[in-house]
Amino acid sequence: MNTKDIRTSSDPDLAGSFAAMERAAISAQDLAIKTNTGIVVSIDGKNIELTAKDLINLRVKENSATQN
């Protein structure tokens, strides 16, 4: 498995794909929150379902961490 950070690629399209994937993840989370559904994410190689409530709690924690 290649562990090189994709953002350091010499190919600008490949390097920019990281930001696109982040935007897509945020969009999926927004939709899950709006429709009160869960999403499945992979964390440390394990598939975990996050409910809309989990996603809201994560957002609150992220926002409070960036404001401090």
PDB file of N, CA, C and O in Angstrom:
ATOM      1  N   MET A   1       0.845  -1.181   0.000  1.00  0.00           N
ATOM      2  CA  MET A   1       0.000   0.000   0.000  1.00  0.00           C
ATOM      3  C   MET A   1       0.890   1.243   0.000  1.00  0.00           C
ATOM      4  O   MET A   1       1.872   1.318   0.739  1.00  0.00           O
ATOM      5  N   ASN A   2       0.536   2.200  -0.828  1.00  0.00           N
ATOM      6  CA  ASN A   2       1.290   3.440  -0.932  1.00  0.00           C
ATOM      7  C   ASN A   2       0.837   4.396   0.172  1.00  0.00           C
ATOM      8  O   ASN A   2      -0.341   4.742   0.249  1.00  0.00           O
ATOM      9  N   THR A   3       1.756   4.815   1.013  1.00  0.00           N
ATOM     10  CA  THR A   3       1.410   5.719   2.113  1.00  0.00           C
ATOM     11  C   THR A   3       1.806   7.160   1.841  1.00  0.00           C
ATOM     12  O   THR A   3       1.685   8.014   2.720  1.00  0.00           O
ATOM     13  N   LYS A   4       2.282   7.439   0.624  1.00  0.00           N
ATOM     14  CA  LYS A   4       2.667   8.803   0.260  1.00  0.00           C
ATOM     15  C   LYS A   4       1.422   9.695   0.229  1.00  0.00           C
ATOM     16  O   LYS A   4       0.374   9.296  -0.280  1.00  0.00           O
ATOM     17  N   ASP A   5       1.547  10.884   0.770  1.00  0.00           N
ATOM     18  CA  ASP A   5       0.442  11.835   0.801  1.00  0.00           C
ATOM     19  C   ASP A   5       0.110  12.271  -0.619  1.00  0.00           C
ATOM     20  O   ASP A   5       0.971  12.774  -1.340  1.00  0.00           O
ATOM     21  N   ILE A   6      -1.142  12.076  -1.014  1.00  0.00           N
ATOM     22  CA  ILE A   6      -1.586  12.375  -2.377  1.00  0.00           C
ATOM     23  C   ILE A   6      -1.444  13.866  -2.690  1.00  0.00           C
ATOM     24  O   ILE A   6      -1.305  14.243  -3.853  1.00  0.00           O
ATOM     25  N   ARG A   7      -1.477  14.705  -1.670  1.00  0.00           N
ATOM     26  CA  ARG A   7      -1.389  16.153  -1.880  1.00  0.00           C
ATOM     27  C   ARG A   7      -0.010  16.586  -2.358  1.00  0.00           C
ATOM     28  O   ARG A   7       0.153  17.704  -2.847  1.00  0.00           O
ATOM     29  N   THR A   8       0.989  15.706  -2.221  1.00  0.00           N
ATOM     30  CA  THR A   8       2.351  16.043  -2.647  1.00  0.00           C
ATOM     31  C   THR A   8       2.657  15.549  -4.057  1.00  0.00           C
ATOM     32  O   THR A   8       3.798  15.648  -4.509  1.00  0.00           O
ATOM     33  N   SER A   9       1.662  15.022  -4.752  1.00  0.00           N
ATOM     34  CA  SER A   9       1.860  14.501  -6.102  1.00  0.00           C
ATOM     35  C   SER A   9       2.274  15.616  -7.059  1.00  0.00           C
ATOM     36  O   SER A   9       1.857  16.765  -6.915  1.00  0.00           O
ATOM     37  N   SER A  10       3.098  15.254  -8.034  1.00  0.00           N
ATOM     38  CA  SER A  10       3.491  16.239  -9.050  1.00  0.00           C
ATOM     39  C   SER A  10       2.368  16.471 -10.065  1.00  0.00           C
ATOM     40  O   SER A  10       2.399  17.447 -10.814  1.00  0.00           O
ATOM     41  N   ASP A  11       1.390  15.584 -10.088  1.00  0.00           N
ATOM     42  CA  ASP A  11       0.226  15.735 -10.966  1.00  0.00           C
ATOM     43  C   ASP A  11      -0.786  16.645 -10.262  1.00  0.00           C
ATOM     44  O   ASP A  11      -1.326  16.262  -9.224  1.00  0.00           O
ATOM     45  N   PRO A  12      -1.055  17.839 -10.800  1.00  0.00           N
ATOM     46  CA  PRO A  12      -1.957  18.763 -10.107  1.00  0.00           C
ATOM     47  C   PRO A  12      -3.379  18.228  -9.952  1.00  0.00           C
ATOM     48  O   PRO A  12      -4.051  18.545  -8.970  1.00  0.00           O
ATOM     49  N   ASP A  13      -3.846  17.422 -10.905  1.00  0.00           N
ATOM     50  CA  ASP A  13      -5.185  16.851 -10.777  1.00  0.00           C
ATOM     51  C   ASP A  13      -5.242  15.880  -9.611  1.00  0.00           C
ATOM     52  O   ASP A  13      -6.203  15.879  -8.842  1.00  0.00           O
ATOM     53  N   LEU A  14      -4.226  15.063  -9.482  1.00  0.00           N
ATOM     54  CA  LEU A  14      -4.170  14.098  -8.393  1.00  0.00           C
ATOM     55  C   LEU A  14      -4.023  14.817  -7.051  1.00  0.00           C
ATOM     56  O   LEU A  14      -4.686  14.461  -6.077  1.00  0.00           O
ATOM     57  N   ALA A  15      -3.167  15.814  -7.003  1.00  0.00           N
ATOM     58  CA  ALA A  15      -2.966  16.570  -5.763  1.00  0.00           C
ATOM     59  C   ALA A  15      -4.259  17.282  -5.346  1.00  0.00           C
ATOM     60  O   ALA A  15      -4.571  17.359  -4.158  1.00  0.00           O
ATOM     61  N   GLY A  16      -4.992  17.791  -6.308  1.00  0.00           N
ATOM     62  CA  GLY A  16      -6.239  18.496  -6.014  1.00  0.00           C
ATOM     63  C   GLY A  16      -7.392  17.585  -5.662  1.00  0.00           C
ATOM     64  O   GLY A  16      -8.401  18.042  -5.126  1.00  0.00           O
ATOM     65  N   SER A  17      -7.259  16.306  -5.955  1.00  0.00           N
ATOM     66  CA  SER A  17      -8.350  15.373  -5.680  1.00  0.00           C
ATOM     67  C   SER A  17      -8.592  15.216  -4.185  1.00  0.00           C
ATOM     68  O   SER A  17      -9.700  14.869  -3.775  1.00  0.00           O
ATOM     69  N   PHE A  18      -7.581  15.463  -3.368  1.00  0.00           N
ATOM     70  CA  PHE A  18      -7.753  15.360  -1.916  1.00  0.00           C
ATOM     71  C   PHE A  18      -8.820  16.347  -1.443  1.00  0.00           C
ATOM     72  O   PHE A  18      -9.725  15.981  -0.693  1.00  0.00           O
ATOM     73  N   ALA A  19      -8.708  17.583  -1.880  1.00  0.00           N
ATOM     74  CA  ALA A  19      -9.684  18.610  -1.492  1.00  0.00           C
ATOM     75  C   ALA A  19     -11.075  18.257  -2.014  1.00  0.00           C
ATOM     76  O   ALA A  19     -12.076  18.498  -1.339  1.00  0.00           O
ATOM     77  N   ALA A  20     -11.133  17.691  -3.207  1.00  0.00           N
ATOM     78  CA  ALA A  20     -12.424  17.292  -3.776  1.00  0.00           C
ATOM     79  C   ALA A  20     -13.061  16.191  -2.940  1.00  0.00           C
ATOM     80  O   ALA A  20     -14.272  16.196  -2.719  1.00  0.00           O
ATOM     81  N   MET A  21     -12.249  15.248  -2.476  1.00  0.00           N
ATOM     82  CA  MET A  21     -12.778  14.164  -1.632  1.00  0.00           C
ATOM     83  C   MET A  21     -13.259  14.707  -0.286  1.00  0.00           C
ATOM     84  O   MET A  21     -14.259  14.237   0.256  1.00  0.00           O
ATOM     85  N   GLU A  22     -12.548  15.691   0.245  1.00  0.00           N
ATOM     86  CA  GLU A  22     -12.998  16.310   1.499  1.00  0.00           C
ATOM     87  C   GLU A  22     -14.338  17.014   1.309  1.00  0.00           C
ATOM     88  O   GLU A  22     -15.226  16.902   2.153  1.00  0.00           O
ATOM     89  N   ARG A  23     -14.483  17.742   0.194  1.00  0.00           N
ATOM     90  CA  ARG A  23     -15.761  18.423  -0.087  1.00  0.00           C
ATOM     91  C   ARG A  23     -16.888  17.422  -0.254  1.00  0.00           C
ATOM     92  O   ARG A  23     -17.999  17.657   0.220  1.00  0.00           O
ATOM     93  N   ALA A  24     -16.620  16.307  -0.923  1.00  0.00           N
ATOM     94  CA  ALA A  24     -17.635  15.273  -1.119  1.00  0.00           C
ATOM     95  C   ALA A  24     -18.051  14.657   0.211  1.00  0.00           C
ATOM     96  O   ALA A  24     -19.231  14.376   0.421  1.00  0.00           O
ATOM     97  N   ALA A  25     -17.099  14.447   1.103  1.00  0.00           N
ATOM     98  CA  ALA A  25     -17.413  13.879   2.424  1.00  0.00           C
ATOM     99  C   ALA A  25     -18.296  14.827   3.221  1.00  0.00           C
ATOM    100  O   ALA A  25     -19.256  14.399   3.861  1.00  0.00           O
ATOM    101  N   ILE A  26     -17.973  16.109   3.184  1.00  0.00           N
ATOM    102  CA  ILE A  26     -18.784  17.100   3.903  1.00  0.00           C
ATOM    103  C   ILE A  26     -20.189  17.168   3.317  1.00  0.00           C
ATOM    104  O   ILE A  26     -21.167  17.284   4.056  1.00  0.00           O
ATOM    105  N   SER A  27     -20.292  17.097   1.999  1.00  0.00           N
ATOM    106  CA  SER A  27     -21.601  17.104   1.340  1.00  0.00           C
ATOM    107  C   SER A  27     -22.428  15.884   1.740  1.00  0.00           C
ATOM    108  O   SER A  27     -23.629  16.000   1.984  1.00  0.00           O
ATOM    109  N   ALA A  28     -21.791  14.720   1.806  1.00  0.00           N
ATOM    110  CA  ALA A  28     -22.495  13.497   2.222  1.00  0.00           C
ATOM    111  C   ALA A  28     -22.954  13.617   3.668  1.00  0.00           C
ATOM    112  O   ALA A  28     -24.053  13.182   4.012  1.00  0.00           O
ATOM    113  N   GLN A  29     -22.119  14.203   4.511  1.00  0.00           N
ATOM    114  CA  GLN A  29     -22.512  14.398   5.910  1.00  0.00           C
ATOM    115  C   GLN A  29     -23.679  15.368   6.021  1.00  0.00           C
ATOM    116  O   GLN A  29     -24.606  15.140   6.797  1.00  0.00           O
ATOM    117  N   ASP A  30     -23.640  16.447   5.250  1.00  0.00           N
ATOM    118  CA  ASP A  30     -24.742  17.422   5.253  1.00  0.00           C
ATOM    119  C   ASP A  30     -26.058  16.747   4.876  1.00  0.00           C
ATOM    120  O   ASP A  30     -27.084  16.961   5.523  1.00  0.00           O
ATOM    121  N   LEU A  31     -26.019  15.935   3.830  1.00  0.00           N
ATOM    122  CA  LEU A  31     -27.228  15.250   3.380  1.00  0.00           C
ATOM    123  C   LEU A  31     -27.727  14.270   4.436  1.00  0.00           C
ATOM    124  O   LEU A  31     -28.932  14.173   4.667  1.00  0.00           O
ATOM    125  N   ALA A  32     -26.820  13.548   5.078  1.00  0.00           N
ATOM    126  CA  ALA A  32     -27.212  12.597   6.123  1.00  0.00           C
ATOM    127  C   ALA A  32     -27.868  13.320   7.294  1.00  0.00           C
ATOM    128  O   ALA A  32     -28.847  12.832   7.858  1.00  0.00           O
ATOM    129  N   ILE A  33     -27.331  14.479   7.659  1.00  0.00           N
ATOM    130  CA  ILE A  33     -27.916  15.251   8.749  1.00  0.00           C
ATOM    131  C   ILE A  33     -29.301  15.761   8.354  1.00  0.00           C
ATOM    132  O   ILE A  33     -30.243  15.675   9.142  1.00  0.00           O
ATOM    133  N   LYS A  34     -29.429  16.292   7.135  1.00  0.00           N
ATOM    134  CA  LYS A  34     -30.720  16.830   6.678  1.00  0.00           C
ATOM    135  C   LYS A  34     -31.798  15.760   6.602  1.00  0.00           C
ATOM    136  O   LYS A  34     -32.965  16.037   6.881  1.00  0.00           O
ATOM    137  N   THR A  35     -31.424  14.543   6.230  1.00  0.00           N
ATOM    138  CA  THR A  35     -32.405  13.473   6.053  1.00  0.00           C
ATOM    139  C   THR A  35     -32.475  12.537   7.259  1.00  0.00           C
ATOM    140  O   THR A  35     -33.195  11.539   7.238  1.00  0.00           O
ATOM    141  N   ASN A  36     -31.718  12.868   8.313  1.00  0.00           N
ATOM    142  CA  ASN A  36     -31.680  12.072   9.539  1.00  0.00           C
ATOM    143  C   ASN A  36     -31.351  10.601   9.253  1.00  0.00           C
ATOM    144  O   ASN A  36     -32.011   9.689   9.749  1.00  0.00           O
ATOM    145  N   THR A  37     -30.325  10.407   8.448  1.00  0.00           N
ATOM    146  CA  THR A  37     -29.861   9.053   8.138  1.00  0.00           C
ATOM    147  C   THR A  37     -28.397   8.924   8.544  1.00  0.00           C
ATOM    148  O   THR A  37     -27.731   9.916   8.841  1.00  0.00           O
ATOM    149  N   GLY A  38     -27.918   7.711   8.551  1.00  0.00           N
ATOM    150  CA  GLY A  38     -26.533   7.473   8.900  1.00  0.00           C
ATOM    151  C   GLY A  38     -25.678   7.298   7.659  1.00  0.00           C
ATOM    152  O   GLY A  38     -26.184   7.125   6.550  1.00  0.00           O
ATOM    153  N   ILE A  39     -24.373   7.347   7.870  1.00  0.00           N
ATOM    154  CA  ILE A  39     -23.429   7.045   6.803  1.00  0.00           C
ATOM    155  C   ILE A  39     -22.421   6.041   7.358  1.00  0.00           C
ATOM    156  O   ILE A  39     -22.213   5.954   8.568  1.00  0.00           O
ATOM    157  N   VAL A  40     -21.810   5.300   6.466  1.00  0.00           N
ATOM    158  CA  VAL A  40     -20.791   4.350   6.867  1.00  0.00           C
ATOM    159  C   VAL A  40     -19.437   4.907   6.451  1.00  0.00           C
ATOM    160  O   VAL A  40     -19.237   5.301   5.302  1.00  0.00           O
ATOM    161  N   VAL A  41     -18.515   4.932   7.402  1.00  0.00           N
ATOM    162  CA  VAL A  41     -17.167   5.422   7.151  1.00  0.00           C
ATOM    163  C   VAL A  41     -16.174   4.353   7.569  1.00  0.00           C
ATOM    164  O   VAL A  41     -16.494   3.467   8.360  1.00  0.00           O
ATOM    165  N   SER A  42     -14.989   4.442   7.041  1.00  0.00           N
ATOM    166  CA  SER A  42     -13.921   3.524   7.418  1.00  0.00           C
ATOM    167  C   SER A  42     -12.951   4.262   8.331  1.00  0.00           C
ATOM    168  O   SER A  42     -12.362   5.270   7.941  1.00  0.00           O
ATOM    169  N   ILE A  43     -12.792   3.758   9.539  1.00  0.00           N
ATOM    170  CA  ILE A  43     -11.869   4.342  10.507  1.00  0.00           C
ATOM    171  C   ILE A  43     -10.909   3.251  10.939  1.00  0.00           C
ATOM    172  O   ILE A  43     -11.319   2.238  11.505  1.00  0.00           O
ATOM    173  N   ASP A  44      -9.629   3.462  10.670  1.00  0.00           N
ATOM    174  CA  ASP A  44      -8.591   2.471  10.982  1.00  0.00           C
ATOM    175  C   ASP A  44      -8.923   1.107  10.378  1.00  0.00           C
ATOM    176  O   ASP A  44      -8.679   0.068  10.992  1.00  0.00           O
ATOM    177  N   GLY A  45      -9.480   1.127   9.169  1.00  0.00           N
ATOM    178  CA  GLY A  45      -9.782  -0.108   8.466  1.00  0.00           C
ATOM    179  C   GLY A  45     -11.060  -0.803   8.896  1.00  0.00           C
ATOM    180  O   GLY A  45     -11.362  -1.890   8.404  1.00  0.00           O
ATOM    181  N   LYS A  46     -11.810  -0.208   9.795  1.00  0.00           N
ATOM    182  CA  LYS A  46     -13.076  -0.791  10.253  1.00  0.00           C
ATOM    183  C   LYS A  46     -14.238   0.056   9.758  1.00  0.00           C
ATOM    184  O   LYS A  46     -14.197   1.284   9.847  1.00  0.00           O
ATOM    185  N   ASN A  47     -15.268  -0.593   9.240  1.00  0.00           N
ATOM    186  CA  ASN A  47     -16.459   0.116   8.792  1.00  0.00           C
ATOM    187  C   ASN A  47     -17.334   0.435   9.996  1.00  0.00           C
ATOM    188  O   ASN A  47     -17.688  -0.450  10.775  1.00  0.00           O
ATOM    189  N   ILE A  48     -17.678   1.706  10.137  1.00  0.00           N
ATOM    190  CA  ILE A  48     -18.460   2.171  11.272  1.00  0.00           C
ATOM    191  C   ILE A  48     -19.604   3.027  10.758  1.00  0.00           C
ATOM    192  O   ILE A  48     -19.409   3.890   9.902  1.00  0.00           O
ATOM    193  N   GLU A  49     -20.801   2.785  11.283  1.00  0.00           N
ATOM    194  CA  GLU A  49     -21.950   3.611  10.909  1.00  0.00           C
ATOM    195  C   GLU A  49     -22.061   4.778  11.880  1.00  0.00           C
ATOM    196  O   GLU A  49     -22.076   4.596  13.098  1.00  0.00           O
ATOM    197  N   LEU A  50     -22.139   5.971  11.319  1.00  0.00           N
ATOM    198  CA  LEU A  50     -22.341   7.173  12.104  1.00  0.00           C
ATOM    199  C   LEU A  50     -23.764   7.666  11.848  1.00  0.00           C
ATOM    200  O   LEU A  50     -24.165   7.858  10.700  1.00  0.00           O
ATOM    201  N   THR A  51     -24.513   7.867  12.916  1.00  0.00           N
ATOM    202  CA  THR A  51     -25.872   8.383  12.786  1.00  0.00           C
ATOM    203  C   THR A  51     -25.819   9.890  12.556  1.00  0.00           C
ATOM    204  O   THR A  51     -24.771  10.518  12.701  1.00  0.00           O
ATOM    205  N   ALA A  52     -26.954  10.450  12.200  1.00  0.00           N
ATOM    206  CA  ALA A  52     -27.035  11.902  12.020  1.00  0.00           C
ATOM    207  C   ALA A  52     -26.652  12.604  13.321  1.00  0.00           C
ATOM    208  O   ALA A  52     -25.980  13.635  13.296  1.00  0.00           O
ATOM    209  N   LYS A  53     -27.074  12.052  14.446  1.00  0.00           N
ATOM    210  CA  LYS A  53     -26.730  12.641  15.748  1.00  0.00           C
ATOM    211  C   LYS A  53     -25.220  12.593  15.981  1.00  0.00           C
ATOM    212  O   LYS A  53     -24.638  13.554  16.485  1.00  0.00           O
ATOM    213  N   ASP A  54     -24.590  11.482  15.617  1.00  0.00           N
ATOM    214  CA  ASP A  54     -23.122  11.379  15.728  1.00  0.00           C
ATOM    215  C   ASP A  54     -22.445  12.458  14.889  1.00  0.00           C
ATOM    216  O   ASP A  54     -21.497  13.102  15.338  1.00  0.00           O
ATOM    217  N   LEU A  55     -22.940  12.650  13.663  1.00  0.00           N
ATOM    218  CA  LEU A  55     -22.347  13.641  12.765  1.00  0.00           C
ATOM    219  C   LEU A  55     -22.490  15.055  13.320  1.00  0.00           C
ATOM    220  O   LEU A  55     -21.567  15.864  13.226  1.00  0.00           O
ATOM    221  N   ILE A  56     -23.647  15.345  13.895  1.00  0.00           N
ATOM    222  CA  ILE A  56     -23.872  16.662  14.494  1.00  0.00           C
ATOM    223  C   ILE A  56     -22.912  16.863  15.661  1.00  0.00           C
ATOM    224  O   ILE A  56     -22.316  17.930  15.802  1.00  0.00           O
ATOM    225  N   ASN A  57     -22.762  15.840  16.497  1.00  0.00           N
ATOM    226  CA  ASN A  57     -21.850  15.944  17.645  1.00  0.00           C
ATOM    227  C   ASN A  57     -20.409  16.147  17.185  1.00  0.00           C
ATOM    228  O   ASN A  57     -19.670  16.919  17.797  1.00  0.00           O
ATOM    229  N   LEU A  58     -20.001  15.465  16.113  1.00  0.00           N
ATOM    230  CA  LEU A  58     -18.653  15.646  15.581  1.00  0.00           C
ATOM    231  C   LEU A  58     -18.450  17.073  15.083  1.00  0.00           C
ATOM    232  O   LEU A  58     -17.393  17.667  15.296  1.00  0.00           O
ATOM    233  N   ARG A  59     -19.462  17.617  14.423  1.00  0.00           N
ATOM    234  CA  ARG A  59     -19.371  18.995  13.921  1.00  0.00           C
ATOM    235  C   ARG A  59     -19.227  19.992  15.069  1.00  0.00           C
ATOM    236  O   ARG A  59     -18.447  20.940  14.986  1.00  0.00           O
ATOM    237  N   VAL A  60     -19.989  19.766  16.143  1.00  0.00           N
ATOM    238  CA  VAL A  60     -19.914  20.657  17.301  1.00  0.00           C
ATOM    239  C   VAL A  60     -18.511  20.610  17.897  1.00  0.00           C
ATOM    240  O   VAL A  60     -17.942  21.648  18.235  1.00  0.00           O
ATOM    241  N   LYS A  61     -17.954  19.406  18.025  1.00  0.00           N
ATOM    242  CA  LYS A  61     -16.601  19.264  18.572  1.00  0.00           C
ATOM    243  C   LYS A  61     -15.567  19.930  17.671  1.00  0.00           C
ATOM    244  O   LYS A  61     -14.662  20.609  18.157  1.00  0.00           O
ATOM    245  N   GLU A  62     -15.700  19.736  16.352  1.00  0.00           N
ATOM    246  CA  GLU A  62     -14.756  20.352  15.414  1.00  0.00           C
ATOM    247  C   GLU A  62     -14.829  21.867  15.471  1.00  0.00           C
ATOM    248  O   GLU A  62     -13.801  22.544  15.453  1.00  0.00           O
ATOM    249  N   ASN A  63     -16.041  22.401  15.540  1.00  0.00           N
ATOM    250  CA  ASN A  63     -16.210  23.851  15.588  1.00  0.00           C
ATOM    251  C   ASN A  63     -15.668  24.443  16.870  1.00  0.00           C
ATOM    252  O   ASN A  63     -15.052  25.508  16.849  1.00  0.00           O
ATOM    253  N   SER A  64     -15.887  23.768  17.989  1.00  0.00           N
ATOM    254  CA  SER A  64     -15.371  24.297  19.255  1.00  0.00           C
ATOM    255  C   SER A  64     -13.848  24.190  19.317  1.00  0.00           C
ATOM    256  O   SER A  64     -13.193  25.028  19.938  1.00  0.00           O
ATOM    257  N   ALA A  65     -13.284  23.167  18.678  1.00  0.00           N
ATOM    258  CA  ALA A  65     -11.816  23.009  18.661  1.00  0.00           C
ATOM    259  C   ALA A  65     -11.153  24.092  17.816  1.00  0.00           C
ATOM    260  O   ALA A  65     -10.065  24.562  18.149  1.00  0.00           O
ATOM    261  N   THR A  66     -11.802  24.487  16.727  1.00  0.00           N
ATOM    262  CA  THR A  66     -11.204  25.510  15.848  1.00  0.00           C
ATOM    263  C   THR A  66     -11.380  26.914  16.422  1.00  0.00           C
ATOM    264  O   THR A  66     -10.638  27.825  16.054  1.00  0.00           O
ATOM    265  N   GLN A  67     -12.337  27.101  17.304  1.00  0.00           N
ATOM    266  CA  GLN A  67     -12.567  28.412  17.890  1.00  0.00           C
ATOM    267  C   GLN A  67     -11.682  28.672  19.104  1.00  0.00           C
ATOM    268  O   GLN A  67     -11.562  29.815  19.545  1.00  0.00           O
ATOM    269  N   ASN A  68     -11.071  27.644  19.641  1.00  0.00           N
ATOM    270  CA  ASN A  68     -10.208  27.815  20.831  1.00  0.00           C
ATOM    271  C   ASN A  68      -8.778  28.008  20.464  1.00  0.00           C
ATOM    272  O   ASN A  68      -7.930  28.165  21.343  1.00  0.00           O
TER     273      ASN A  68
END
